Amino acid sequence: MMKKLTQLLLITLLIPATYVSGQMATRQAGFRGGYRSGLFYQVTHEEGYVEIGYQALLSFKDSGLQFTGLKIIYEATLDDVSPNLFVSWGYGGHVGFIYSDHVRFMGEDYYYSHDRFSPLIGIDGWAAFEYRLSDIPLNVSLNFKPFIELTIPSFVRVIPFDVGLSVSYAF
C-alpha cells in the first residue's frame, strides 16, 4: 500500500513539472500549518502578465491522508508595501480518507461504535499573501484555504476558515 502511495505521489508531483519544462519555472517545497496542514510542492511559471502555480499538498488529519491539488494565480504585487509581497488566489480539489470513530457535522459530533474508514472528496479555494525573501530562497505565506467536502457515509463538511501559515524553500 505504501509503495503504491509513494509512486502515486511522485507521478502527481512530476506532472506539473513536465507541463512547464519548456518555460522558466521556479519550484518550492515546504510545510503548511493550519486546519489541513502538511507538506507541499509547487511549480510556478510566468504566463503573460501573471504567474501561475500548481501546488500539490499532502496532509494528514484524523488518522487519514488527503491529497490536494491547487492552481494558484499570482496577479499582483503590493509594491507600495514591498516589492516582494505577492497576492494570490486559486482553486482546486482534494481526495483522501479519514479513519475515525466520529464525524463532526453542523457543529454536532456523531459517534460510531468503532473506528471507520471514510473516503472523502472535496473542492478548495485559495487566497494568500506571500512574501518572498530576496537574500535567501525562502517564501512565507499567510493563506486562506476554505473547502467543502463529502465524506462517505453521506456527511458534508464545510470549513470556511482554514487559515494557514506556509514556509517553503524556493529552488
N, C-alpha and C positions, 0 to 999 in steps of 0.2 A: 504494500500500500504506500509506504513512504517513498519507495523508489519511483513509483508512478507519479506521485505528487511532485517530487523533485523534477522529474522530466517535464511534467506539465508546466511547472513554474518557469523552468528555463526556456521552454518554447514560447510561453507567453511574454517573457521579457525580451526575447530576441526578435519577435515580430515587429514591434515598433522600431527597433534599431535597424532592421533591414529596410524598412519603409523610407527612412531618411538617410540611407547610406550615401546617396549621391549629393547630399547637401551638407552645408556646415551645420553640425549638430553639437549640442552640449548635453552632457548627461549628469545626473545627480543621483546619489543613493543616500538614504538616511532613515531617520526614525520619526514617526508621527505620534505624539501623545494626545490623548483625548478619549472620548467615549469608545470610538473604534481606533485604538492605537495599533501600531505595527510598523513593519519595515516596508520601505517603498523604493522604487527605482523609476526614474523619469528621463525621457529623451525629449529635448526641446529643439526646435529648428525655426528659422525665420520663414514666414510666408507672407509676402507683400509687406505691409506696414505693421504686422503683428507677429508675435512669437506664438507658436503652437506647441504644447507639451502633451505627451502621452505618459500617464502615470499608472503604474501597477502597484497596488498596496496589498500586502499580505498581513492580515490581522487575526488576532486570537481573542476570542471572547466566549464566555460561558462554556468552557471546555470544548470549544469548537474552533473552526477555521473559516475565514471568509477571504475571498479574493475580490478586490475592487479594481476596476479599470476606469480611468477618467481621461477625458480630453479637456485640457486646460488652455485658455486663451489669455495671453498677456497683451492687453491693448494699450495700456497707459503706464507711464511712469509719473511719479509725483515729483517733478523737477523742482517745484517751489520748496518742497521739504528736503529732498535729497535725490540726486540722480540715480542712486542705487535702490530706490524704493519703487516696487512694481505692484500694480493692482491686477488681479486675475479673476476670472470666472470660468466655470466649466460645468460639465455634466458627465454622467457615466452610469455604471451599474455594478452590482455585486451578486455573487453566488457563494454558497457555502453551507455550513451546518452548525448547529449547536447541539450539545449533549447535556441536558439539564433535567431536573425534576420539577421545574416550574417555568411558566411563561408569564410575562407581565403584559397586560393588555388594558388600555384605557385607565391606567392608574391602579389596576387591580392585579393581584397575583393569583394565578391558577396553578395548583399543585397536582402532580401526578403521584402515583404510588411508588414509582421508581424512576431512575434516570431514563430519559427518552431521547433517541436520535431524531432530530428535526431538521430537515433540509430547509433552506431559505433562498429567496431571490428578491432583489430589490433594485430601485433606481436611486441615484445620488445626484446632489447638486454640489457646487463648489464656488466659494468666494474667498479671496485671500489677499493679504498684504505680505509681500515678500521682500526682504532686504538682502541684497547680495553684497557681501563684504568684498571690498576691492583688493585688500592686501593679502588675504588668504582665501583659498577656494571653498568658502563656506556660505551657505544660504540659511536664513532663518525666516520662518513663515508663521504668521498668525492666520489660521484658516478656519473656515466655517463650512462644514460638510453635512447638511441635512439629508436625511434619507427616509424612504418608505420601503418596507419590506413585507413580503408574505412569508410567514413561517408555517410550515405544514406540521401539525394539523390546523389549518384554517385560522390563523391569527394574523392580523395586520398590525404591524408595529410602525409608528410614526415617531421619528426622532428629529424634531425641528432644530435642536440646539446642540449639535455635535461640534463643539469648538475645540480646536486643537492647536498645538504648537509643534512645528516641524523643524528639525535641524538636519541639514544634508551637506554632504561633501560634493562639490562640483568638479567634474573632470571632462 
